[in-house]
Amino acid sequence: MTLLVQHFIDRKAKQLAFYMRSYWQNELPYAELECFLWDTFEEWSLVKNPQSQAYSHKERIFWHVLHQTHYWEEPLIRNDDCIKTQLLMCILCLEGQGLCPLDVVGIRP
């Protein structure tokens, strides 16, 4: 069965939002969030021919959040108001509750 990019993004975006919110609410240790990020990168490798499928705004936001969460150190993700606000705006969009930030350019790994 070929996994479509959009199906992958729809499924993983819900999980990413859940993990980020749980982390910010001190319900999830950073190590589990980090494990989720690595598992997501690994699962992405199972998507066949992603280059033949177009990006959506949701996908760009998803990859932006994933890469930024992986890039920034744990205390900054939790405590830096600028980083946290940007990530939260993206999470709201992934959940269908906020506007799509147009200046976010997430790319596939």
Biopython code that builds the backbone (N, CA, C, O; Angstrom):
import numpy as np
from Bio.PDB.StructureBuilder import StructureBuilder

atoms = [
    (1, "MET", "N", (0.842, -1.184, 0.000)),
    (1, "MET", "CA", (0.000, 0.000, 0.000)),
    (1, "MET", "C", (0.887, 1.246, 0.000)),
    (1, "MET", "O", (1.803, 1.358, 0.815)),
    (2, "THR", "N", (0.622, 2.153, -0.886)),
    (2, "THR", "CA", (1.378, 3.385, -0.964)),
    (2, "THR", "C", (0.783, 4.401, 0.003)),
    (2, "THR", "O", (-0.414, 4.687, -0.028)),
    (3, "LEU", "N", (1.631, 4.931, 0.848)),
    (3, "LEU", "CA", (1.199, 5.943, 1.799)),
    (3, "LEU", "C", (1.311, 7.304, 1.133)),
    (3, "LEU", "O", (2.388, 7.704, 0.691)),
    (4, "LEU", "N", (0.193, 8.010, 1.065)),
    (4, "LEU", "CA", (0.190, 9.335, 0.472)),
    (4, "LEU", "C", (0.702, 10.356, 1.476)),
    (4, "LEU", "O", (0.483, 10.229, 2.681)),
    (5, "VAL", "N", (1.381, 11.362, 0.964)),
    (5, "VAL", "CA", (1.937, 12.403, 1.816)),
    (5, "VAL", "C", (0.839, 13.023, 2.674)),
    (5, "VAL", "O", (1.014, 13.182, 3.882)),
    (6, "GLN", "N", (-0.289, 13.375, 2.062)),
    (6, "GLN", "CA", (-1.338, 14.070, 2.811)),
    (6, "GLN", "C", (-1.903, 13.207, 3.930)),
    (6, "GLN", "O", (-2.218, 13.721, 5.003)),
    (7, "HIS", "N", (-2.037, 11.902, 3.698)),
    (7, "HIS", "CA", (-2.513, 11.011, 4.766)),
    (7, "HIS", "C", (-1.509, 10.979, 5.912)),
    (7, "HIS", "O", (-1.890, 11.019, 7.082)),
    (8, "PHE", "N", (-0.243, 10.908, 5.574)),
    (8, "PHE", "CA", (0.815, 10.908, 6.586)),
    (8, "PHE", "C", (0.762, 12.198, 7.402)),
    (8, "PHE", "O", (0.778, 12.162, 8.633)),
    (9, "ILE", "N", (0.701, 13.330, 6.716)),
    (9, "ILE", "CA", (0.695, 14.632, 7.390)),
    (9, "ILE", "C", (-0.544, 14.782, 8.260)),
    (9, "ILE", "O", (-0.442, 15.239, 9.398)),
    (10, "ASP", "N", (-1.707, 14.409, 7.750)),
    (10, "ASP", "CA", (-2.940, 14.524, 8.540)),
    (10, "ASP", "C", (-2.845, 13.713, 9.829)),
    (10, "ASP", "O", (-3.236, 14.185, 10.896)),
    (11, "ARG", "N", (-2.333, 12.511, 9.726)),
    (11, "ARG", "CA", (-2.236, 11.628, 10.897)),
    (11, "ARG", "C", (-1.191, 12.142, 11.883)),
    (11, "ARG", "O", (-1.443, 12.220, 13.086)),
    (12, "LYS", "N", (-0.026, 12.487, 11.368)),
    (12, "LYS", "CA", (1.072, 12.885, 12.246)),
    (12, "LYS", "C", (0.881, 14.299, 12.810)),
    (12, "LYS", "O", (1.381, 14.593, 13.896)),
    (13, "ALA", "N", (0.176, 15.171, 12.101)),
    (13, "ALA", "CA", (-0.056, 16.533, 12.601)),
    (13, "ALA", "C", (-0.873, 16.498, 13.890)),
    (13, "ALA", "O", (-0.594, 17.251, 14.824)),
    (14, "LYS", "N", (-1.873, 15.633, 13.943)),
    (14, "LYS", "CA", (-2.672, 15.490, 15.170)),
    (14, "LYS", "C", (-1.795, 15.011, 16.319)),
    (14, "LYS", "O", (-1.901, 15.502, 17.443)),
    (15, "GLN", "N", (-0.939, 14.058, 16.027)),
    (15, "GLN", "CA", (-0.046, 13.531, 17.058)),
    (15, "GLN", "C", (0.967, 14.588, 17.500)),
    (15, "GLN", "O", (1.239, 14.732, 18.692)),
    (16, "LEU", "N", (1.517, 15.320, 16.546)),
    (16, "LEU", "CA", (2.490, 16.360, 16.871)),
    (16, "LEU", "C", (1.862, 17.413, 17.782)),
    (16, "LEU", "O", (2.472, 17.828, 18.767)),
    (17, "ALA", "N", (0.657, 17.840, 17.458)),
    (17, "ALA", "CA", (-0.039, 18.824, 18.291)),
    (17, "ALA", "C", (-0.248, 18.280, 19.702)),
    (17, "ALA", "O", (-0.029, 18.991, 20.683)),
    (18, "PHE", "N", (-0.668, 17.030, 19.803)),
    (18, "PHE", "CA", (-0.879, 16.399, 21.106)),
    (18, "PHE", "C", (0.424, 16.354, 21.906)),
    (18, "PHE", "O", (0.439, 16.712, 23.083)),
    (19, "TYR", "N", (1.503, 15.921, 21.280)),
    (19, "TYR", "CA", (2.790, 15.820, 21.967)),
    (19, "TYR", "C", (3.300, 17.190, 22.412)),
    (19, "TYR", "O", (3.799, 17.329, 23.528)),
    (20, "MET", "N", (3.180, 18.194, 21.559)),
    (20, "MET", "CA", (3.655, 19.529, 21.919)),
    (20, "MET", "C", (2.853, 20.091, 23.088)),
    (20, "MET", "O", (3.427, 20.623, 24.038)),
    (21, "ARG", "N", (1.545, 19.976, 23.022)),
    (21, "ARG", "CA", (0.699, 20.489, 24.115)),
    (21, "ARG", "C", (0.989, 19.746, 25.421)),
    (21, "ARG", "O", (1.086, 20.359, 26.484)),
    (22, "SER", "N", (1.123, 18.444, 25.334)),
    (22, "SER", "CA", (1.418, 17.650, 26.534)),
    (22, "SER", "C", (2.760, 18.058, 27.136)),
    (22, "SER", "O", (2.904, 18.141, 28.355)),
    (23, "TYR", "N", (3.724, 18.306, 26.281)),
    (23, "TYR", "CA", (5.042, 18.740, 26.751)),
    (23, "TYR", "C", (4.940, 20.098, 27.451)),
    (23, "TYR", "O", (5.463, 20.267, 28.552)),
    (24, "TRP", "N", (4.273, 21.059, 26.820)),
    (24, "TRP", "CA", (4.152, 22.392, 27.407)),
    (24, "TRP", "C", (3.366, 22.376, 28.715)),
    (24, "TRP", "O", (3.573, 23.233, 29.574)),
    (25, "GLN", "N", (2.467, 21.407, 28.869)),
    (25, "GLN", "CA", (1.664, 21.305, 30.093)),
    (25, "GLN", "C", (2.341, 20.420, 31.145)),
    (25, "GLN", "O", (1.719, 20.039, 32.136)),
    (26, "ASN", "N", (3.606, 20.100, 30.922)),
    (26, "ASN", "CA", (4.392, 19.269, 31.848)),
    (26, "ASN", "C", (3.789, 17.881, 32.062)),
    (26, "ASN", "O", (3.955, 17.285, 33.127)),
    (27, "GLU", "N", (3.096, 17.373, 31.062)),
    (27, "GLU", "CA", (2.513, 16.036, 31.127)),
    (27, "GLU", "C", (3.357, 15.015, 30.368)),
    (27, "GLU", "O", (3.076, 13.817, 30.404)),
    (28, "LEU", "N", (4.389, 15.494, 29.684)),
    (28, "LEU", "CA", (5.221, 14.636, 28.849)),
    (28, "LEU", "C", (6.675, 15.072, 28.988)),
    (28, "LEU", "O", (6.984, 16.246, 28.785)),
    (29, "PRO", "N", (7.568, 14.156, 29.328)),
    (29, "PRO", "CA", (8.982, 14.538, 29.408)),
    (29, "PRO", "C", (9.551, 14.811, 28.016)),
    (29, "PRO", "O", (9.080, 14.271, 27.015)),
    (30, "TYR", "N", (10.569, 15.656, 27.981)),
    (30, "TYR", "CA", (11.193, 16.018, 26.712)),
    (30, "TYR", "C", (11.702, 14.786, 25.970)),
    (30, "TYR", "O", (11.637, 14.735, 24.742)),
    (31, "ALA", "N", (12.205, 13.796, 26.698)),
    (31, "ALA", "CA", (12.737, 12.581, 26.057)),
    (31, "ALA", "C", (11.668, 11.887, 25.216)),
    (31, "ALA", "O", (11.977, 11.343, 24.156)),
    (32, "GLU", "N", (10.420, 11.897, 25.671)),
    (32, "GLU", "CA", (9.342, 11.272, 24.891)),
    (32, "GLU", "C", (8.994, 12.101, 23.664)),
    (32, "GLU", "O", (8.700, 11.553, 22.602)),
    (33, "LEU", "N", (9.026, 13.418, 23.809)),
    (33, "LEU", "CA", (8.798, 14.288, 22.655)),
    (33, "LEU", "C", (9.877, 14.047, 21.609)),
    (33, "LEU", "O", (9.585, 13.926, 20.420)),
    (34, "GLU", "N", (11.116, 13.979, 22.057)),
    (34, "GLU", "CA", (12.238, 13.741, 21.147)),
    (34, "GLU", "C", (12.112, 12.377, 20.460)),
    (34, "GLU", "O", (12.405, 12.250, 19.271)),
    (35, "CYS", "N", (11.684, 11.380, 21.193)),
    (35, "CYS", "CA", (11.477, 10.043, 20.619)),
    (35, "CYS", "C", (10.404, 10.091, 19.531)),
    (35, "CYS", "O", (10.551, 9.471, 18.478)),
    (36, "PHE", "N", (9.320, 10.834, 19.791)),
    (36, "PHE", "CA", (8.271, 10.996, 18.787)),
    (36, "PHE", "C", (8.836, 11.638, 17.518)),
    (36, "PHE", "O", (8.515, 11.209, 16.410)),
    (37, "LEU", "N", (9.672, 12.658, 17.677)),
    (37, "LEU", "CA", (10.260, 13.330, 16.513)),
    (37, "LEU", "C", (11.067, 12.351, 15.676)),
    (37, "LEU", "O", (10.915, 12.302, 14.455)),
    (38, "TRP", "N", (11.927, 11.569, 16.327)),
    (38, "TRP", "CA", (12.750, 10.603, 15.596)),
    (38, "TRP", "C", (11.895, 9.516, 14.948)),
    (38, "TRP", "O", (12.164, 9.104, 13.820)),
    (39, "ASP", "N", (10.867, 9.051, 15.655)),
    (39, "ASP", "CA", (9.963, 8.048, 15.077)),
    (39, "ASP", "C", (9.264, 8.596, 13.840)),
    (39, "ASP", "O", (9.061, 7.876, 12.863)),
    (40, "THR", "N", (8.898, 9.871, 13.886)),
    (40, "THR", "CA", (8.227, 10.495, 12.743)),
    (40, "THR", "C", (9.166, 10.574, 11.545)),
    (40, "THR", "O", (8.759, 10.285, 10.420)),
    (41, "PHE", "N", (10.414, 10.962, 11.775)),
    (41, "PHE", "CA", (11.396, 10.979, 10.684)),
    (41, "PHE", "C", (11.561, 9.577, 10.096)),
    (41, "PHE", "O", (11.649, 9.414, 8.879)),
    (42, "GLU", "N", (11.601, 8.580, 10.957)),
    (42, "GLU", "CA", (11.744, 7.197, 10.486)),
    (42, "GLU", "C", (10.521, 6.756, 9.684)),
    (42, "GLU", "O", (10.664, 6.139, 8.628)),
    (43, "GLU", "N", (9.323, 7.067, 10.174)),
    (43, "GLU", "CA", (8.100, 6.705, 9.446)),
    (43, "GLU", "C", (8.035, 7.406, 8.091)),
    (43, "GLU", "O", (7.528, 6.841, 7.122)),
    (44, "TRP", "N", (8.548, 8.634, 8.022)),
    (44, "TRP", "CA", (8.544, 9.374, 6.763)),
    (44, "TRP", "C", (9.293, 8.601, 5.682)),
    (44, "TRP", "O", (8.947, 8.683, 4.503)),
    (45, "SER", "N", (10.307, 7.858, 6.077)),
    (45, "SER", "CA", (11.090, 7.097, 5.101)),
    (45, "SER", "C", (10.260, 6.009, 4.424)),
    (45, "SER", "O", (10.672, 5.469, 3.398)),
    (46, "LEU", "N", (9.099, 5.684, 4.983)),
    (46, "LEU", "CA", (8.218, 4.672, 4.393)),
    (46, "LEU", "C", (7.285, 5.247, 3.329)),
    (46, "LEU", "O", (6.644, 4.495, 2.594)),
    (47, "VAL", "N", (7.206, 6.573, 3.244)),
    (47, "VAL", "CA", (6.350, 7.210, 2.240)),
    (47, "VAL", "C", (7.017, 7.056, 0.881)),
    (47, "VAL", "O", (8.177, 7.428, 0.703)),
    (48, "LYS", "N", (6.282, 6.508, -0.068)),
    (48, "LYS", "CA", (6.827, 6.253, -1.405)),
    (48, "LYS", "C", (6.658, 7.470, -2.310)),
    (48, "LYS", "O", (5.585, 8.070, -2.370)),
    (49, "ASN", "N", (7.720, 7.820, -3.003)),
    (49, "ASN", "CA", (7.727, 8.898, -3.998)),
    (49, "ASN", "C", (7.131, 10.213, -3.490)),
    (49, "ASN", "O", (6.257, 10.781, -4.145)),
    (50, "PRO", "N", (7.589, 10.704, -2.338)),
    (50, "PRO", "CA", (7.010, 11.956, -1.846)),
    (50, "PRO", "C", (7.289, 13.140, -2.765)),
    (50, "PRO", "O", (6.521, 14.101, -2.792)),
    (51, "GLN", "N", (8.390, 13.073, -3.521)),
    (51, "GLN", "CA", (8.736, 14.184, -4.412)),
    (51, "GLN", "C", (7.725, 14.366, -5.538)),
    (51, "GLN", "O", (7.672, 15.433, -6.150)),
    (52, "SER", "N", (6.923, 13.344, -5.818)),
    (52, "SER", "CA", (5.920, 13.461, -6.879)),
    (52, "SER", "C", (4.598, 14.025, -6.358)),
    (52, "SER", "O", (3.662, 14.235, -7.129)),
    (53, "GLN", "N", (4.526, 14.271, -5.045)),
    (53, "GLN", "CA", (3.307, 14.795, -4.440)),
    (53, "GLN", "C", (3.559, 16.225, -3.958)),
    (53, "GLN", "O", (4.570, 16.504, -3.313)),
    (54, "ALA", "N", (2.641, 17.110, -4.275)),
    (54, "ALA", "CA", (2.814, 18.531, -3.966)),
    (54, "ALA", "C", (2.696, 18.810, -2.467)),
    (54, "ALA", "O", (2.010, 18.099, -1.734)),
    (55, "TYR", "N", (3.385, 19.863, -2.039)),
    (55, "TYR", "CA", (3.274, 20.351, -0.664)),
    (55, "TYR", "C", (1.931, 21.041, -0.462)),
    (55, "TYR", "O", (1.398, 21.651, -1.389)),
    (56, "SER", "N", (1.388, 20.948, 0.735)),
    (56, "SER", "CA", (0.252, 21.774, 1.150)),
    (56, "SER", "C", (0.772, 22.743, 2.216)),
    (56, "SER", "O", (1.862, 22.550, 2.754)),
    (57, "HIS", "N", (-0.009, 23.785, 2.518)),
    (57, "HIS", "CA", (0.387, 24.694, 3.599)),
    (57, "HIS", "C", (0.504, 23.927, 4.910)),
    (57, "HIS", "O", (1.417, 24.161, 5.702)),
    (58, "LYS", "N", (-0.429, 23.012, 5.125)),
    (58, "LYS", "CA", (-0.409, 22.219, 6.356)),
    (58, "LYS", "C", (0.886, 21.422, 6.454)),
    (58, "LYS", "O", (1.483, 21.332, 7.527)),
    (59, "GLU", "N", (1.318, 20.848, 5.348)),
    (59, "GLU", "CA", (2.555, 20.076, 5.374)),
    (59, "GLU", "C", (3.751, 20.968, 5.676)),
    (59, "GLU", "O", (4.624, 20.580, 6.451)),
    (60, "ARG", "N", (3.809, 22.157, 5.078)),
    (60, "ARG", "CA", (4.925, 23.070, 5.344)),
    (60, "ARG", "C", (4.970, 23.462, 6.826)),
    (60, "ARG", "O", (6.043, 23.539, 7.424)),
    (61, "ILE", "N", (3.811, 23.705, 7.398)),
    (61, "ILE", "CA", (3.741, 24.052, 8.819)),
    (61, "ILE", "C", (4.166, 22.861, 9.668)),
    (61, "ILE", "O", (4.914, 23.018, 10.633)),
    (62, "PHE", "N", (3.692, 21.674, 9.313)),
    (62, "PHE", "CA", (4.057, 20.458, 10.037)),
    (62, "PHE", "C", (5.573, 20.287, 10.082)),
    (62, "PHE", "O", (6.145, 20.096, 11.155)),
    (63, "TRP", "N", (6.228, 20.357, 8.915)),
    (63, "TRP", "CA", (7.678, 20.167, 8.870)),
    (63, "TRP", "C", (8.405, 21.284, 9.602)),
    (63, "TRP", "O", (9.442, 21.049, 10.223)),
    (64, "HIS", "N", (7.872, 22.495, 9.534)),
    (64, "HIS", "CA", (8.485, 23.609, 10.265)),
    (64, "HIS", "C", (8.492, 23.313, 11.766)),
    (64, "HIS", "O", (9.526, 23.443, 12.422)),
    (65, "VAL", "N", (7.347, 22.918, 12.304)),
    (65, "VAL", "CA", (7.258, 22.616, 13.737)),
    (65, "VAL", "C", (8.190, 21.465, 14.093)),
    (65, "VAL", "O", (8.902, 21.523, 15.095)),
    (66, "LEU", "N", (8.184, 20.430, 13.281)),
    (66, "LEU", "CA", (9.028, 19.267, 13.558)),
    (66, "LEU", "C", (10.513, 19.654, 13.565)),
    (66, "LEU", "O", (11.247, 19.293, 14.485)),
    (67, "HIS", "N", (10.943, 20.382, 12.547)),
    (67, "HIS", "CA", (12.355, 20.775, 12.458)),
    (67, "HIS", "C", (12.746, 21.748, 13.574)),
    (67, "HIS", "O", (13.819, 21.621, 14.164)),
    (68, "GLN", "N", (11.874, 22.719, 13.860)),
    (68, "GLN", "CA", (12.189, 23.687, 14.913)),
    (68, "GLN", "C", (12.251, 23.021, 16.287)),
    (68, "GLN", "O", (13.111, 23.350, 17.104)),
    (69, "THR", "N", (11.352, 22.098, 16.533)),
    (69, "THR", "CA", (11.351, 21.382, 17.809)),
    (69, "THR", "C", (12.605, 20.528, 17.933)),
    (69, "THR", "O", (13.162, 20.388, 19.022)),
    (70, "HIS", "N", (13.039, 19.970, 16.841)),
    (70, "HIS", "CA", (14.265, 19.171, 16.843)),
    (70, "HIS", "C", (15.507, 20.067, 16.969)),
    (70, "HIS", "O", (16.495, 19.677, 17.591)),
    (71, "TYR", "N", (15.453, 21.257, 16.382)),
    (71, "TYR", "CA", (16.608, 22.161, 16.339)),
    (71, "TYR", "C", (16.876, 22.846, 17.685)),
    (71, "TYR", "O", (18.002, 22.830, 18.183)),
    (72, "TRP", "N", (15.828, 23.448, 18.267)),
    (72, "TRP", "CA", (16.020, 24.237, 19.481)),
    (72, "TRP", "C", (16.249, 23.344, 20.691)),
    (72, "TRP", "O", (15.721, 22.235, 20.776)),
    (73, "GLU", "N", (17.047, 23.850, 21.625)),
    (73, "GLU", "CA", (17.303, 23.120, 22.862)),
    (73, "GLU", "C", (16.047, 23.110, 23.728)),
    (73, "GLU", "O", (15.209, 24.009, 23.648)),
    (74, "GLU", "N", (15.938, 22.100, 24.535)),
    (74, "GLU", "CA", (14.742, 21.869, 25.344)),
    (74, "GLU", "C", (14.307, 23.080, 26.173)),
    (74, "GLU", "O", (13.120, 23.403, 26.158)),
    (75, "PRO", "N", (15.196, 23.768, 26.895)),
    (75, "PRO", "CA", (14.723, 24.913, 27.686)),
    (75, "PRO", "C", (14.127, 26.035, 26.834)),
    (75, "PRO", "O", (13.214, 26.731, 27.278)),
    (76, "LEU", "N", (14.634, 26.212, 25.620)),
    (76, "LEU", "CA", (14.106, 27.267, 24.749)),
    (76, "LEU", "C", (12.708, 26.931, 24.248)),
    (76, "LEU", "O", (11.856, 27.814, 24.154)),
    (77, "ILE", "N", (12.466, 25.677, 23.927)),
    (77, "ILE", "CA", (11.140, 25.269, 23.448)),
    (77, "ILE", "C", (10.097, 25.510, 24.534)),
    (77, "ILE", "O", (8.962, 25.891, 24.248)),
    (78, "ARG", "N", (10.494, 25.283, 25.770)),
    (78, "ARG", "CA", (9.563, 25.429, 26.884)),
    (78, "ARG", "C", (9.428, 26.883, 27.345)),
    (78, "ARG", "O", (8.334, 27.313, 27.713)),
    (79, "ASN", "N", (10.531, 27.646, 27.329)),
    (79, "ASN", "CA", (10.538, 28.931, 28.026)),
    (79, "ASN", "C", (10.706, 30.175, 27.165)),
    (79, "ASN", "O", (10.350, 31.266, 27.611)),
    (80, "ASP", "N", (11.229, 30.055, 25.959)),
    (80, "ASP", "CA", (11.435, 31.238, 25.122)),
    (80, "ASP", "C", (10.098, 31.667, 24.523)),
    (80, "ASP", "O", (9.493, 30.934, 23.740)),
    (81, "ASP", "N", (9.643, 32.865, 24.901)),
    (81, "ASP", "CA", (8.315, 33.319, 24.473)),
    (81, "ASP", "C", (8.180, 33.415, 22.959)),
    (81, "ASP", "O", (7.134, 33.070, 22.409)),
    (82, "CYS", "N", (9.218, 33.876, 22.284)),
    (82, "CYS", "CA", (9.157, 34.030, 20.827)),
    (82, "CYS", "C", (9.032, 32.670, 20.139)),
    (82, "CYS", "O", (8.172, 32.480, 19.279)),
    (83, "ILE", "N", (9.886, 31.737, 20.519)),
    (83, "ILE", "CA", (9.862, 30.402, 19.913)),
    (83, "ILE", "C", (8.553, 29.697, 20.233)),
    (83, "ILE", "O", (7.916, 29.120, 19.352)),
    (84, "LYS", "N", (8.158, 29.747, 21.494)),
    (84, "LYS", "CA", (6.934, 29.057, 21.920)),
    (84, "LYS", "C", (5.703, 29.644, 21.228)),
    (84, "LYS", "O", (4.814, 28.903, 20.812)),
    (85, "THR", "N", (5.649, 30.973, 21.105)),
    (85, "THR", "CA", (4.511, 31.616, 20.445)),
    (85, "THR", "C", (4.421, 31.202, 18.983)),
    (85, "THR", "O", (3.338, 30.895, 18.484)),
    (86, "GLN", "N", (5.566, 31.195, 18.293)),
    (86, "GLN", "CA", (5.553, 30.793, 16.884)),
    (86, "GLN", "C", (5.100, 29.342, 16.735)),
    (86, "GLN", "O", (4.278, 29.028, 15.873)),
    (87, "LEU", "N", (5.636, 28.465, 17.575)),
    (87, "LEU", "CA", (5.250, 27.054, 17.503)),
    (87, "LEU", "C", (3.778, 26.868, 17.846)),
    (87, "LEU", "O", (3.088, 26.070, 17.211)),
    (88, "LEU", "N", (3.295, 27.597, 18.843)),
    (88, "LEU", "CA", (1.887, 27.484, 19.227)),
    (88, "LEU", "C", (0.968, 27.953, 18.105)),
    (88, "LEU", "O", (-0.070, 27.336, 17.862)),
    (89, "MET", "N", (1.333, 29.034, 17.419)),
    (89, "MET", "CA", (0.531, 29.497, 16.279)),
    (89, "MET", "C", (0.454, 28.414, 15.208)),
    (89, "MET", "O", (-0.601, 28.196, 14.611)),
    (90, "CYS", "N", (1.558, 27.748, 14.972)),
    (90, "CYS", "CA", (1.587, 26.671, 13.982)),
    (90, "CYS", "C", (0.747, 25.480, 14.442)),
    (90, "CYS", "O", (0.031, 24.881, 13.640)),
    (91, "ILE", "N", (0.831, 25.137, 15.722)),
    (91, "ILE", "CA", (0.038, 24.031, 16.262)),
    (91, "ILE", "C", (-1.448, 24.337, 16.124)),
    (91, "ILE", "O", (-2.228, 23.463, 15.747)),
    (92, "LEU", "N", (-1.845, 25.569, 16.426)),
    (92, "LEU", "CA", (-3.251, 25.954, 16.267)),
    (92, "LEU", "C", (-3.707, 25.762, 14.827)),
    (92, "LEU", "O", (-4.820, 25.297, 14.580)),
    (93, "CYS", "N", (-2.859, 26.114, 13.891)),
    (93, "CYS", "CA", (-3.191, 25.926, 12.477)),
    (93, "CYS", "C", (-3.316, 24.445, 12.142)),
    (93, "CYS", "O", (-4.246, 24.044, 11.442)),
    (94, "LEU", "N", (-2.389, 23.633, 12.635)),
    (94, "LEU", "CA", (-2.457, 22.188, 12.375)),
    (94, "LEU", "C", (-3.736, 21.581, 12.942)),
    (94, "LEU", "O", (-4.263, 20.609, 12.402)),
    (95, "GLU", "N", (-4.229, 22.162, 14.035)),
    (95, "GLU", "CA", (-5.465, 21.682, 14.660)),
    (95, "GLU", "C", (-6.710, 22.274, 14.007)),
    (95, "GLU", "O", (-7.832, 21.933, 14.383)),
    (96, "GLY", "N", (-6.515, 23.158, 13.033)),
    (96, "GLY", "CA", (-7.646, 23.784, 12.357)),
    (96, "GLY", "C", (-8.276, 24.905, 13.158)),
    (96, "GLY", "O", (-9.419, 25.281, 12.898)),
    (97, "GLN", "N", (-7.548, 25.452, 14.134)),
    (97, "GLN", "CA", (-8.089, 26.489, 15.010)),
    (97, "GLN", "C", (-7.462, 27.859, 14.774)),
    (97, "GLN", "O", (-7.880, 28.843, 15.384)),
    (98, "GLY", "N", (-6.481, 27.930, 13.912)),
    (98, "GLY", "CA", (-5.802, 29.200, 13.697)),
    (98, "GLY", "C", (-5.518, 29.428, 12.230)),
    (98, "GLY", "O", (-5.697, 28.544, 11.392)),
    (99, "LEU", "N", (-5.069, 30.637, 11.940)),
    (99, "LEU", "CA", (-4.717, 30.981, 10.567)),
    (99, "LEU", "C", (-3.382, 30.352, 10.196)),
    (99, "LEU", "O", (-2.523, 30.119, 11.046)),
    (100, "CYS", "N", (-3.237, 30.089, 8.926)),
    (100, "CYS", "CA", (-2.009, 29.494, 8.405)),
    (100, "CYS", "C", (-0.947, 30.582, 8.272)),
    (100, "CYS", "O", (-1.097, 31.493, 7.457)),
    (101, "PRO", "N", (0.133, 30.499, 9.068)),
    (101, "PRO", "CA", (1.195, 31.498, 8.908)),
    (101, "PRO", "C", (1.859, 31.345, 7.539)),
    (101, "PRO", "O", (2.340, 30.267, 7.193)),
    (102, "LEU", "N", (1.880, 32.416, 6.777)),
    (102, "LEU", "CA", (2.402, 32.349, 5.414)),
    (102, "LEU", "C", (3.921, 32.429, 5.355)),
    (102, "LEU", "O", (4.515, 32.112, 4.324)),
    (103, "ASP", "N", (4.558, 32.847, 6.443)),
    (103, "ASP", "CA", (6.013, 32.995, 6.437)),
    (103, "ASP", "C", (6.735, 31.737, 6.912)),
    (103, "ASP", "O", (7.945, 31.768, 7.138)),
    (104, "VAL", "N", (6.014, 30.643, 7.064)),
    (104, "VAL", "CA", (6.599, 29.381, 7.513)),
    (104, "VAL", "C", (6.914, 28.524, 6.297)),
    (104, "VAL", "O", (6.040, 28.242, 5.477)),
    (105, "VAL", "N", (8.172, 28.112, 6.191)),
    (105, "VAL", "CA", (8.589, 27.325, 5.040)),
    (105, "VAL", "C", (9.263, 26.050, 5.534)),
    (105, "VAL", "O", (10.489, 25.947, 5.535)),
    (106, "GLY", "N", (8.455, 25.086, 5.950)),
    (106, "GLY", "CA", (8.998, 23.799, 6.349)),
    (106, "GLY", "C", (9.247, 22.943, 5.115)),
    (106, "GLY", "O", (8.473, 22.976, 4.158)),
    (107, "ILE", "N", (10.325, 22.181, 5.144)),
    (107, "ILE", "CA", (10.640, 21.314, 4.009)),
    (107, "ILE", "C", (10.747, 19.867, 4.476)),
    (107, "ILE", "O", (11.001, 19.591, 5.648)),
    (108, "ARG", "N", (10.552, 18.967, 3.547)),
    (108, "ARG", "CA", (10.642, 17.538, 3.845)),
    (108, "ARG", "C", (12.088, 17.159, 4.137)),
    (108, "ARG", "O", (13.021, 17.746, 3.588)),
    (109, "PRO", "N", (12.262, 16.166, 5.012)),
    (109, "PRO", "CA", (13.637, 15.728, 5.302)),
    (109, "PRO", "C", (14.282, 15.065, 4.101)),
    (109, "PRO", "O", (15.435, 14.640, 4.176)),
]
sb = StructureBuilder()
sb.init_structure("model")
sb.init_model(0)
sb.init_chain("A")
sb.init_seg("    ")
for serial, (resi, resn, name, xyz) in enumerate(atoms, 1):
    if name == "N":
        sb.init_residue(resn, " ", resi, " ")
    sb.init_atom(name, np.array(xyz, "f"), 0.0, 1.0, " ", f" {name:<3s}", serial, name[0])
structure = sb.get_structure()
